[in-house]
Amino acid sequence: MRVLIIGNLGGQLGEATKIAMNNGAKVAHVESVETAMEALRAGQGADLLMVDIGNDIGSLASALKKERIHVPIVACGVSATPAAAAAAIRAGAKEFIPLPPDTDLIAAVLAAVADDERPMIARDPAIRQVVALADQIASSNASILITGESGSGKEVMARYVHEKSKRAGKAFISINCAAIPENLLESELFGHEKGAFTGAIARRIGKFEEADGGTLLLDEISEMDARLQAKLLRAIQEREIDRVGGSRPVKVDIRILATSNRNLTEAVRDGSFREDLLFRLNVVNLKLPPLRDRPGDIAALADHFATRYAAANGVPARPISEPARHVLLNREWPGNVRELENAMHRAVLLAKGDEIGPDALRAPDGTKLGDAAPRGVVANAAEAAQVSTQRAVGLTVAQVEQDLILDTLSHCLGNRTHAANILGISIRTLRNKLKIYADHGVSVPMPGGCGNLNVGAIA
């Protein structure tokens, strides 16, 4: 956890800094908002900004948004009035911490923001084999491709590899290649010089340079377009990058980890992914089994999430009852560990009495998980694909494709990620197809099964 303190370190803010450091945070300090922005542009990464309420928090939030620097702000102040705290929140702060500082409050804020408090839980032999391979190759500098279904824990594995490596004391930087528009991803990765494009008001260090000496995780690498794949390949081969608008290459010392929930070999065959890049990334492949294939981890993960979310929500920690464990162990978990985590978060909030019982285990729509043995989203989508194929005679290829995509999406309850996995296409390709359909007035299922959409952009 990297914390950047903005403001005068005298007195109570200095004490808050000590508390953050005692809770394992790596703390840096600057005096002003302007200096903070210069540090962030220069690659001094931060996971949290703790800002004295005397600074212009609105200006800071605006500058971060304008330059696409995503770091949460926590305001701090001595004897601040409720009105001042509310103003800080309205200006862009996520939380307000009154000073003098409370140790438990600061620890709770750090825990809420931290991304790395997800231990590798591996009880089942299926995942223990993968962890053993990760332990074996962690100390090397080899690139690693981590594959597995959505929600199976690929980023947790990436952090585990970093923590076991010789680079553990350096930065671990992650970037989701699917979450950033194509026209912005290049500058996010490689940085840019002042004036390189409209809005480039100052030099900005990219993720490659920010990760120098440490590890860079390219999450959902399959969603990167072909032109950028070529530039990435050169960066991996030469260990140097070119900032957008730059005139000279910049050397970097990083280890590359990448994740994908798609079959990249098939992506190579269909021309959407470069074969030479796959060879560079896939020196070692860590293939994570889905949760349904590692049942020995379900109970341990459920206990972990129950404890974690009880503490996070300030409610009593309750054990999971035996009937509730039976429900958990007999569910398919198509959403993998992420779905189990969300289910346990809900259960912690809904539980009554001294235990977490089966009544507290509910799906997002409120139905009990134990009411019926669910066939799972994947099974429904596979059946939809089969039915669509059987009725394809006499239709054009475009019509067949549209029917297959929409039927699969409908049976996935509008979940784009699940549908893309079943169809064997990227989430970006799916979204582009759906936008075309919607623009032509075709009814498109919304996420969560909440009706249809036939106008506008597709989420």
C-alpha positions as CSV (number, residue, x, y, z in Angstrom):
1,M,0.0,0.0,0.0
2,R,1.6,3.3,-1.2
3,V,0.3,6.4,0.6
4,L,1.1,10.0,-0.5
5,I,0.6,12.6,2.2
6,I,-0.3,16.1,0.9
7,G,0.1,19.0,3.3
8,N,2.2,20.2,6.3
9,L,3.5,17.2,8.2
10,G,3.6,19.0,11.5
11,G,1.5,17.9,14.5
12,Q,-1.4,15.6,14.0
13,L,-1.0,14.8,10.3
14,G,2.5,13.6,11.1
15,E,1.1,11.3,13.7
16,A,-1.4,10.0,11.2
17,T,1.6,9.2,8.9
18,K,3.3,7.2,11.6
19,I,0.1,5.2,12.1
20,A,-0.1,4.5,8.4
21,M,3.5,3.3,8.4
22,N,2.9,1.1,11.4
23,N,0.1,-0.5,9.4
24,G,2.5,-1.5,6.6
25,A,2.0,1.5,4.3
26,K,4.9,3.0,2.3
27,V,4.5,6.7,2.9
28,A,5.8,9.6,0.8
29,H,5.1,13.3,1.5
30,V,4.7,16.5,-0.5
31,E,3.7,20.0,0.6
32,S,1.1,21.0,-2.1
33,V,-1.4,19.8,-4.6
34,E,0.9,21.1,-7.4
35,T,3.8,19.1,-6.1
36,A,1.7,16.0,-5.7
37,M,0.6,16.2,-9.4
38,E,4.2,16.5,-10.5
39,A,5.2,13.5,-8.4
40,L,2.3,11.4,-9.8
41,R,3.1,12.4,-13.4
42,A,6.7,11.5,-12.8
43,G,5.8,7.9,-11.9
44,Q,5.7,8.2,-8.1
45,G,2.7,5.9,-7.8
46,A,0.2,6.0,-5.0
47,D,-2.7,3.8,-3.9
48,L,-4.1,6.5,-1.6
49,L,-3.8,10.3,-1.2
50,M,-4.2,11.6,2.4
51,V,-4.8,15.3,2.0
52,D,-4.9,18.1,4.6
53,I,-8.3,19.7,4.4
54,G,-6.6,23.1,4.1
55,N,-5.6,22.2,0.5
56,D,-7.8,22.7,-2.5
57,I,-9.3,19.1,-2.7
58,G,-11.6,20.1,-5.6
59,S,-8.7,21.3,-7.7
60,L,-6.8,18.0,-6.9
61,A,-9.8,15.8,-7.8
62,S,-10.3,17.8,-11.0
63,A,-6.6,17.5,-12.0
64,L,-6.6,13.8,-11.3
65,K,-9.7,13.2,-13.5
66,K,-8.4,15.4,-16.3
67,E,-5.1,13.5,-16.5
68,R,-6.8,10.0,-15.9
69,I,-4.9,9.3,-12.7
70,H,-7.1,7.1,-10.6
71,V,-6.2,7.4,-6.9
72,P,-8.7,7.8,-4.1
73,I,-8.5,10.9,-1.9
74,V,-9.0,10.8,1.9
75,A,-9.3,14.3,3.5
76,C,-7.8,14.9,7.0
77,G,-8.4,17.9,9.3
78,V,-8.0,19.1,12.9
79,S,-11.2,20.4,14.5
80,A,-12.9,20.4,11.1
81,T,-16.6,21.2,11.2
82,P,-19.2,18.8,9.8
83,A,-19.8,21.3,7.0
84,A,-16.1,21.3,6.1
85,A,-16.0,17.5,6.1
86,A,-19.1,17.4,3.9
87,A,-17.5,20.0,1.5
88,A,-14.4,17.8,1.2
89,I,-16.5,14.8,0.3
90,R,-18.4,16.8,-2.3
91,A,-15.1,18.1,-3.7
92,G,-14.0,14.5,-4.5
93,A,-12.7,12.9,-1.2
94,K,-13.8,9.4,-0.6
95,E,-13.5,9.6,3.2
96,F,-12.8,12.1,5.9
97,I,-10.5,11.4,8.9
98,P,-10.7,13.8,11.8
99,L,-7.5,14.7,13.6
100,P,-6.1,13.8,16.1
101,P,-6.0,10.5,14.3
102,D,-7.7,7.3,15.5
103,T,-5.5,4.3,15.0
104,D,-8.4,1.9,14.2
105,L,-10.0,4.4,11.8
106,I,-6.9,4.9,9.8
107,A,-6.2,1.1,9.7
108,A,-9.8,0.6,8.5
109,V,-9.4,3.2,5.7
110,L,-6.2,1.6,4.6
111,A,-7.7,-1.8,4.6
112,A,-10.7,-0.6,2.5
113,V,-8.5,0.9,-0.1
114,A,-5.8,-1.8,-0.3
115,D,-6.0,-4.1,-3.3
116,D,-3.5,-6.6,-2.0
117,E,-5.3,-8.0,1.1
118,R,-6.4,-11.1,-0.8
119,P,-4.3,-14.1,0.4
120,M,-3.7,-17.1,-1.7
121,I,-5.9,-19.7,-0.2
122,A,-5.0,-23.1,-1.6
123,R,-6.3,-26.2,0.1
124,D,-7.5,-28.2,-2.9
125,P,-4.9,-30.4,-4.7
126,A,-5.9,-28.8,-8.0
127,I,-4.8,-25.3,-7.0
128,R,-1.9,-26.5,-4.9
129,Q,-0.2,-27.9,-8.0
130,V,-0.5,-24.5,-9.6
131,V,0.9,-22.7,-6.5
132,A,3.8,-25.2,-6.4
133,L,4.7,-24.2,-10.0
134,A,4.4,-20.5,-9.1
135,D,6.7,-21.0,-6.2
136,Q,9.2,-22.8,-8.4
137,I,9.4,-20.0,-11.0
138,A,8.7,-16.9,-8.9
139,S,12.3,-16.0,-8.3
140,S,13.1,-15.9,-12.1
141,N,12.5,-13.0,-14.4
142,A,10.5,-15.1,-16.9
143,S,7.3,-13.7,-18.2
144,I,4.2,-15.6,-17.0
145,L,0.8,-15.9,-18.6
146,I,-1.9,-16.6,-16.0
147,T,-5.1,-18.0,-17.6
148,G,-8.4,-19.1,-16.2
149,E,-12.1,-18.2,-16.2
150,S,-13.3,-14.8,-15.1
151,G,-13.3,-14.6,-11.3
152,S,-10.9,-17.5,-10.8
153,G,-8.3,-15.4,-9.0
154,K,-5.8,-14.5,-11.7
155,E,-4.8,-11.2,-10.2
156,V,-4.4,-12.8,-6.8
157,M,-2.0,-15.3,-8.3
158,A,-0.1,-12.5,-10.0
159,R,0.4,-10.7,-6.7
160,Y,1.4,-13.9,-5.1
161,V,4.2,-14.4,-7.7
162,H,5.4,-10.9,-7.2
163,E,5.5,-11.3,-3.4
164,K,7.6,-14.5,-3.8
165,S,10.0,-12.9,-6.3
166,K,13.2,-11.0,-6.0
167,R,11.3,-7.9,-6.9
168,A,8.9,-8.1,-3.9
169,G,10.3,-4.9,-2.4
170,K,9.6,-2.9,-5.6
171,A,6.3,-1.8,-7.2
172,F,3.6,-4.1,-8.4
173,I,1.7,-2.2,-11.1
174,S,-1.5,-3.5,-12.7
175,I,-3.3,-2.2,-15.7
176,N,-6.6,-3.6,-17.1
177,C,-6.2,-3.6,-20.9
178,A,-9.9,-4.1,-21.4
179,A,-11.0,-1.2,-19.2
180,I,-9.2,1.6,-21.0
181,P,-10.2,2.9,-24.5
182,E,-7.8,1.9,-27.2
183,N,-6.8,5.5,-28.0
184,L,-5.7,6.1,-24.4
185,L,-4.1,2.7,-23.6
186,E,-0.8,3.5,-25.3
187,S,-0.2,6.6,-23.2
188,E,-1.3,4.8,-20.1
189,L,1.3,2.0,-20.8
190,F,4.2,4.0,-22.1
191,G,3.5,7.6,-21.0
192,H,3.6,10.7,-23.1
193,E,5.4,14.0,-23.5
194,K,3.9,17.4,-23.1
195,G,1.9,18.4,-26.1
196,A,1.9,14.9,-27.6
197,F,-1.9,15.1,-28.1
198,T,-4.8,17.3,-27.0
199,G,-5.0,17.2,-23.2
200,A,-1.3,16.2,-22.7
201,I,-0.6,19.3,-20.6
202,A,2.6,17.8,-19.0
203,R,4.9,14.9,-19.3
204,R,3.3,11.8,-17.8
205,I,5.2,8.6,-16.9
206,G,3.4,5.4,-18.0
207,K,2.9,2.1,-16.2
208,F,6.1,0.6,-17.7
209,E,8.2,3.3,-16.1
210,E,6.2,3.3,-12.9
211,A,6.9,-0.4,-12.5
212,D,10.6,0.0,-13.1
213,G,12.5,-2.4,-10.9
214,G,9.3,-4.3,-10.1
215,T,6.5,-6.2,-11.8
216,L,3.9,-5.0,-14.4
217,L,0.7,-7.0,-14.7
218,L,-1.1,-6.7,-18.0
219,D,-4.6,-7.8,-17.1
220,E,-6.9,-9.1,-19.9
221,I,-4.1,-8.8,-22.4
222,S,-6.3,-10.4,-25.1
223,E,-8.2,-7.1,-25.4
224,M,-5.2,-5.1,-26.7
225,D,-5.4,-4.1,-30.4
226,A,-2.9,-5.4,-32.9
227,R,-1.0,-2.1,-33.4
228,L,-0.4,-1.8,-29.7
229,Q,0.6,-5.5,-29.5
230,A,3.5,-4.7,-31.8
231,K,4.7,-1.9,-29.6
232,L,4.4,-4.1,-26.5
233,L,6.4,-6.9,-28.2
234,R,9.2,-4.5,-28.9
235,A,9.1,-3.2,-25.3
236,I,9.4,-6.8,-23.9
237,Q,12.2,-7.7,-26.3
238,E,14.3,-4.6,-26.0
239,R,13.4,-3.7,-22.4
240,E,12.9,-0.1,-23.5
241,I,9.8,1.9,-24.4
242,D,8.9,5.0,-26.4
243,R,6.7,7.6,-24.7
244,V,4.0,9.0,-27.0
245,G,5.5,12.0,-28.6
246,G,8.9,11.2,-27.3
247,S,12.2,11.4,-29.3
248,R,14.3,8.9,-27.5
249,P,13.7,5.4,-26.0
250,V,13.6,4.9,-22.2
251,K,15.2,1.8,-20.6
252,V,13.1,-0.2,-18.1
253,D,13.8,-3.1,-15.8
254,I,10.5,-4.9,-15.2
255,R,9.0,-8.4,-15.1
256,I,5.9,-8.9,-17.2
257,L,2.9,-10.9,-16.0
258,A,-0.2,-11.1,-18.1
259,T,-3.7,-12.6,-17.6
260,S,-6.4,-13.7,-20.0
261,N,-9.7,-15.5,-19.7
262,R,-9.6,-16.3,-23.4
263,N,-7.8,-19.1,-25.3
264,L,-4.9,-17.1,-26.8
265,T,-3.9,-19.9,-29.1
266,E,-7.4,-19.6,-30.7
267,A,-7.0,-15.8,-30.8
268,V,-3.7,-16.3,-32.7
269,R,-5.5,-18.6,-35.2
270,D,-8.3,-16.1,-35.8
271,G,-5.8,-13.2,-36.2
272,S,-6.7,-11.1,-33.2
273,F,-3.5,-11.8,-31.2
274,R,0.1,-11.9,-32.4
275,E,1.8,-15.3,-32.2
276,D,5.2,-13.8,-31.5
277,L,3.8,-11.8,-28.6
278,L,2.1,-15.0,-27.2
279,F,5.5,-16.7,-27.3
280,R,7.1,-13.9,-25.4
281,L,4.4,-13.8,-22.7
282,N,3.8,-17.5,-22.3
283,V,7.3,-18.6,-21.1
284,V,5.4,-20.2,-18.2
285,N,1.7,-20.7,-18.1
286,L,-0.2,-20.8,-14.8
287,K,-3.6,-22.2,-15.6
288,L,-6.0,-21.6,-12.7
289,P,-8.8,-24.2,-12.3
290,P,-12.3,-22.9,-11.9
291,L,-13.8,-23.1,-8.4
292,R,-16.0,-26.1,-9.3
293,D,-12.8,-28.0,-9.9
294,R,-11.3,-27.1,-6.6
295,P,-14.1,-27.9,-4.1
296,G,-11.6,-28.3,-1.3
297,D,-11.2,-24.5,-1.3
298,I,-14.8,-23.5,-1.0
299,A,-15.2,-23.8,2.7
300,A,-11.8,-22.1,3.4
301,L,-12.6,-19.2,1.1
302,A,-16.1,-18.8,2.6
303,D,-14.7,-18.6,6.1
304,H,-12.1,-16.1,5.0
305,F,-14.7,-13.8,3.3
306,A,-17.1,-14.1,6.2
307,T,-14.4,-12.9,8.6
308,R,-13.2,-10.2,6.3
309,Y,-16.6,-8.7,5.6
310,A,-17.7,-8.9,9.2
311,A,-14.7,-6.7,10.2
312,A,-15.2,-4.4,7.2
313,N,-18.9,-3.8,8.1
314,G,-18.5,-3.6,11.8
315,V,-20.8,-6.6,12.5
316,P,-20.1,-9.6,14.7
317,A,-18.1,-12.4,13.2
318,R,-20.4,-15.4,12.9
319,P,-19.4,-19.0,12.0
320,I,-21.0,-20.6,8.9
321,S,-23.6,-23.3,9.9
322,E,-23.4,-26.8,8.6
323,P,-26.6,-26.5,6.5
324,A,-25.1,-23.3,5.0
325,R,-21.8,-25.1,4.2
326,H,-23.8,-27.9,2.5
327,V,-25.4,-25.2,0.2
328,L,-22.0,-23.7,-0.5
329,L,-20.3,-27.0,-1.3
330,N,-23.1,-28.1,-3.6
331,R,-23.3,-25.0,-5.8
332,E,-21.7,-24.8,-9.2
333,W,-20.3,-21.3,-8.8
334,P,-20.2,-20.2,-12.4
335,G,-18.8,-16.8,-11.3
336,N,-15.9,-18.6,-9.5
337,V,-14.2,-17.1,-6.4
338,R,-15.6,-13.6,-7.2
339,E,-19.2,-14.9,-7.0
340,L,-18.5,-16.8,-3.8
341,E,-17.0,-13.6,-2.3
342,N,-20.0,-11.5,-3.2
343,A,-22.3,-14.2,-1.8
344,M,-20.5,-14.2,1.5
345,H,-20.5,-10.4,1.7
346,R,-24.3,-10.5,1.3
347,A,-24.6,-13.3,3.8
348,V,-22.6,-11.4,6.5
349,L,-25.1,-8.5,6.1
350,L,-28.2,-10.7,6.0
351,A,-27.4,-13.2,8.7
352,K,-29.4,-13.3,11.9
353,G,-28.6,-15.1,15.1
354,D,-25.3,-16.6,16.1
355,E,-24.5,-18.3,12.8
356,I,-24.6,-17.6,9.0
357,G,-27.4,-20.0,8.0
358,P,-28.7,-21.0,4.6
359,D,-31.3,-18.3,4.6
360,A,-28.6,-15.7,4.4
361,L,-27.1,-17.2,1.3
362,R,-28.8,-15.4,-1.6
363,A,-28.2,-14.6,-5.2
364,P,-28.1,-10.9,-6.2
365,D,-31.8,-11.1,-7.1
366,G,-32.7,-12.2,-3.6
367,T,-33.4,-15.9,-4.3
368,K,-31.9,-18.4,-1.9
369,L,-28.9,-20.2,-3.2
370,G,-30.1,-23.5,-1.7
371,D,-33.6,-23.4,-3.3
372,A,-32.5,-25.5,-6.3
373,A,-29.3,-26.8,-7.7
374,P,-28.5,-24.2,-10.3
375,R,-27.5,-25.4,-13.8
376,G,-25.3,-22.4,-14.0
377,V,-24.9,-19.6,-16.6
378,V,-22.4,-21.6,-18.6
379,A,-24.8,-24.6,-19.1
380,N,-27.7,-22.3,-20.1
381,A,-25.5,-20.4,-22.6
382,A,-24.2,-23.6,-24.1
383,E,-27.7,-24.9,-24.6
384,A,-28.7,-21.6,-26.2
385,A,-25.8,-21.9,-28.6
386,Q,-26.9,-25.4,-29.6
387,V,-30.5,-24.3,-30.2
388,S,-29.4,-21.4,-32.3
389,T,-27.3,-23.6,-34.5
390,Q,-30.2,-26.1,-35.1
391,R,-32.4,-23.3,-36.4
392,A,-29.7,-21.7,-38.6
393,V,-30.8,-23.4,-41.9
394,G,-31.9,-20.8,-44.5
395,L,-30.4,-17.8,-42.7
396,T,-27.4,-15.6,-43.7
397,V,-24.2,-15.9,-41.8
398,A,-24.8,-12.4,-40.3
399,Q,-28.3,-13.4,-39.1
400,V,-27.0,-16.6,-37.6
401,E,-24.3,-14.7,-35.8
402,Q,-26.7,-12.1,-34.5
403,D,-29.2,-14.7,-33.2
404,L,-26.4,-16.8,-31.6
405,I,-25.0,-13.7,-29.8
406,L,-28.3,-12.4,-28.6
407,D,-29.6,-15.8,-27.4
408,T,-26.4,-16.6,-25.6
409,L,-26.5,-13.1,-24.0
410,S,-30.1,-13.6,-22.9
411,H,-29.3,-16.9,-21.2
412,C,-26.3,-15.2,-19.5
413,L,-28.8,-12.7,-18.0
414,G,-27.1,-10.0,-20.0
415,N,-23.7,-10.7,-18.5
416,R,-21.2,-9.6,-21.3
417,T,-18.2,-11.4,-19.9
418,H,-19.9,-14.8,-19.5
419,A,-21.4,-14.4,-23.0
420,A,-18.0,-13.5,-24.6
421,N,-16.4,-16.5,-22.9
422,I,-19.0,-18.9,-24.3
423,L,-18.9,-17.4,-27.8
424,G,-15.1,-17.4,-27.9
425,I,-14.8,-13.7,-28.7
426,S,-13.4,-10.8,-26.8
427,I,-15.6,-8.6,-24.6
428,R,-14.6,-5.7,-26.9
429,T,-15.8,-7.5,-30.0
430,L,-19.0,-8.4,-28.3
431,R,-19.7,-4.8,-27.2
432,N,-19.0,-3.6,-30.7
433,K,-21.5,-6.1,-32.2
434,L,-24.2,-5.2,-29.6
435,K,-23.8,-1.5,-30.4
436,I,-24.3,-2.2,-34.1
437,Y,-27.5,-4.2,-33.3
438,A,-28.8,-1.5,-30.9
439,D,-28.1,1.2,-33.6
440,H,-30.3,-0.8,-36.0
441,G,-33.1,-1.0,-33.5
442,V,-32.5,-4.6,-32.3
443,S,-33.5,-5.3,-28.7
444,V,-30.4,-6.2,-26.7
445,P,-30.6,-7.8,-23.2
446,M,-29.4,-5.6,-20.4
447,P,-27.0,-6.8,-17.7
448,G,-28.8,-8.6,-14.8
449,G,-31.8,-9.5,-17.0
450,C,-33.3,-6.0,-16.4
451,G,-35.1,-5.6,-19.7
452,N,-33.7,-4.8,-23.1
453,L,-31.9,-1.9,-24.7
454,N,-32.3,-0.9,-28.3
455,V,-30.7,2.5,-28.3
456,G,-27.4,4.0,-27.3
457,A,-24.1,2.5,-26.2
458,I,-23.9,-1.0,-24.8
459,A,-22.3,-1.4,-21.3
